[in-house]
């Protein structure tokens, strides 16, 4: 039976080899790829999930092994007399053989549960990758936002010098310079807030890769969003086949189906085979010594066959009912996992479409319009036909639009990561 257990382990290993471990889309970003690799290798939660899977695999050999044989020794204090002499003791050995199919069912159940643990570990990996990507793209946005804030600060300081010069020449009020100084203070305060948020995101990334909270993190600028083709029906089909949670639920259905079959087999008895040896000392009485009987002192050997009698059927009926109830629950859980995939794909699809439309609006209309408005306001202020308030309003609109576009690009990359998590496969698919 040990060979059968190892056969099941080999089959499980082949099954995992046939389903390649999913890669993750990195869009050519080496820094992101390195963070994902390190997080998958060092994350404590993932290490625990993998060890749970390894531990479950060792159950296969345990549940497919036959019961241990039983050895019995009987020593007679008052030795029974036989024709050929007194019997001093008996040595017996017996082996129980479960009804055919019981051990195989147990092995299939354990193998399916172990594979479900493997899929659960893969689901944990996918969640870690999603969190790494979300934090990474948040960090990319914050770096871009800090750069935009620095550019705004320089621009405001330039406006301040112009306002001071206009005031010195008597062409403008001193309040303009004071207002600009207040705006510079506001921008600096916003920068402090962005830096604080950046430190929090870095701490999150370091926690995911089990590194000190303040360890440096290398980040590349958020890339230009790739063009993707969204086919919701196809993506849902991919998710139903590849999403680890769905695969785990499907394996648990298989294991519970085997549990039903195993419960039904318990109506059949297990077989016990045994052999015994009885030690006979030989006749030592006067008659036996003077005329020894045939086979005097010859030991006794015997074979026996036995079965347990499963007569308490209510117990076995309850076991079958329990197994069927668990099977129905597993099927419901599998259906729930499929629905979750469909919902996740649909949510990611809608978010990608919405963010894509917003980015197009910002890039084609809002950013050019805000830049043109600021240019006109600068010209009007330099000629004295506009107040400092008009200039600041135009500058702040451009600032918010630039930050909004940076945020949208980050959100788009995060939505791609959410779609990848939803389908359990790289998205968009990267060329091999």
C-alpha positions, 0 to 999 in steps of 0.5 A, spaced: 500 500 500 505 504 500 507 503 493 500 506 492 501 512 496 507 514 492 503 513 486 498 518 488 503 523 490 507 522 483 500 523 480 499 529 484 506 532 482 504 531 475 498 534 475 501 540 478 507 540 472 501 540 467 498 546 470 504 551 470 505 556 475 502 563 473 507 568 471 505 575 473 505 581 468 510 586 469 510 590 463 517 590 462 518 593 469 524 590 472 524 593 479 516 590 480 518 584 477 524 583 483 519 586 488 514 580 486 519 575 486 522 577 493 515 577 496 513 570 493 519 568 496 519 571 503 512 573 505 511 569 512 503 568 510 505 564 503 511 560 507 505 558 512 501 556 506 506 552 502 508 548 509 500 547 510 500 543 503 506 539 504 504 537 511 497 535 507 501 531 502 504 526 508 497 524 510 496 520 503 501 515 505 498 515 512 490 514 510 492 509 504 496 504 509 493 498 512 492 497 519 498 494 523 498 487 524 496 484 531 501 479 534 498 475 540 501 471 545 498 466 550 501 463 556 497 457 559 498 458 567 494 451 567 496 447 561 491 444 557 492 436 556 492 434 549 493 427 546 500 429 544 501 432 551 500 439 554 499 445 550 504 451 554 502 457 550 500 460 543 503 465 538 498 468 533 498 474 528 493 477 524 492 482 519 486 486 517 484 487 510 479 493 509 474 492 503 477 493 496 476 500 494 476 503 501 484 505 502 483 507 494 478 512 496 481 514 502 488 516 498 484 520 493 480 524 498 487 525 501 490 527 494 484 532 493 485 535 499 492 536 498 491 539 491 486 544 494 491 546 499 496 547 493 491 551 490 489 555 496 497 557 497 497 559 489 491 564 491 495 567 497 500 568 492 496 572 487 493 576 493 500 578 495 502 580 488 495 584 487 497 588 494 505 588 491 502 591 485 497 596 488 502 599 493 508 599 487 503 603 483 501 608 489 508 609 490 509 611 483 503 616 483 506 619 489 513 620 486 510 623 480 505 627 485 511 630 489 515 631 482 509 635 480 508 639 487 516 641 486 514 644 480 508 648 482 513 650 488 518 653 483 513 656 479 509 659 485 516 662 487 517 665 480 510 668 480 512 671 487 519 674 484 514 677 479 509 680 484 515 683 488 518 686 482 511 689 480 510 692 487 517 695 487 515 698 481 509 700 483 505 696 478 501 691 483 499 691 490 503 688 496 498 683 497 499 679 491 506 677 494 503 675 500 498 671 497 503 667 493 507 666 499 501 663 502 500 659 496 507 656 497 506 654 504 500 650 502 504 647 497 509 645 502 504 642 506 501 638 501 508 635 499 509 633 507 503 629 506 505 626 500 511 624 503 508 621 509 503 617 505 509 615 501 513 612 507 506 608 509 506 605 502 514 603 503 512 600 510 507 596 506 511 593 501 516 592 506 511 588 510 509 584 504 517 582 503 518 581 510 523 587 510 524 592 515 519 598 515 524 603 512 528 599 507 529 602 501 524 600 495 526 601 488 520 604 483 520 606 476 515 611 473 508 609 472 509 606 465 504 608 459 498 604 460 498 599 455 492 598 450 488 592 452 482 588 449 477 586 454 473 580 452 468 579 458 466 572 456 473 570 454 476 573 461 470 569 465 472 563 462 479 563 463 478 565 470 473 559 471 478 555 469 485 558 472 483 562 478 486 558 484 479 559 488 475 555 483 480 550 482 480 549 490 473 548 490 473 543 484 478 539 488 474 539 494 467 537 490 471 531 488 474 529 495 467 529 497 464 525 492 469 520 494 467 521 501 460 519 499 463 512 495 467 511 502 461 512 506 457 507 502 463 502 502 462 501 510 456 497 509 461 492 507 465 488 512 473 488 513 476 481 512 481 479 518 486 473 516 490 470 522 495 464 523 497 461 530 502 456 533 501 452 539 507 449 543 506 442 545 511 440 550 509 432 549 507 427 554 511 426 560 506 422 564 508 414 565 503 412 560 506 417 555 513 415 556 512 408 556 508 408 550 508 415 546 502 416 542 503 418 534 505 425 533 507 426 541 509 433 542 508 435 535 506 443 535 499 445 533 498 450 527 492 453 525 489 459 520 483 463 521 479 468 517 474 473 520 470 479 518 467 485 522 459 485 522 456 491 520 449 490 523 448 497 526 446 500 519 443 507 522 451 509 524 452 507 516 446 511 514 448 517 518 455 517 515 452 516 508 447 522 509 453 526 512 457 525 506 452 527 501 450 533 505 458 535 505 458 534 497 452 538 496 455 544 500 462 543 496 458 544 490 455 550 492 461 553 494 464 551 487 458 555 484 460 561 489 467 561 487 465 561 480 460 567 481 465 571 485 470 570 478 464 573 474 463 579 479 470 580 479 472 580 472 466 584 471 468 589 476 475 590 473 472 590 466 468 596 468 473 600 472 478 599 466 473 602 461 471 608 466 479 609 467 481 609 460 475 614 458 477 619 464 484 618 462 482 620 454 478 626 457 484 628 461 489 627 456 485 630 450 482 636 453 483 638 460 490 638 460 491 642 454 485 647 456 488 648 463 495 649 460 492 654 455 488 657 460 495 658 465 499 661 459 493 666 458 493 668 465 500 669 465 500 674 459 494 677 462 498 678 469 504 680 466 500 686 462 496 688 468 490 686 465 489 680 470 489 680 478 494 675 482 487 671 483 486 669 476 493 667 475 493 663 481 486 660 479 489 657 473 495 655 476 491 651 481 487 648 476 493 645 472 496 643 478 490 639 480 489 636 473 496 634 472 495 630 479 489 627 477 492 624 470 497 621 474 492 618 479 488 615 473 495 612 470 496 609 477 489 607 477 489 604 470 495 599 472 492 597 479 485 595 475 490 591 470 492 587 476 485 586 479 483 583 472 489 579 473 487 577 480 480 576 477 482 571 472 488 567 475 492 569 469 497 574 467 493 580 464 495 583 459 498 576 456 505 578 456 509 574 450 513 569 452 
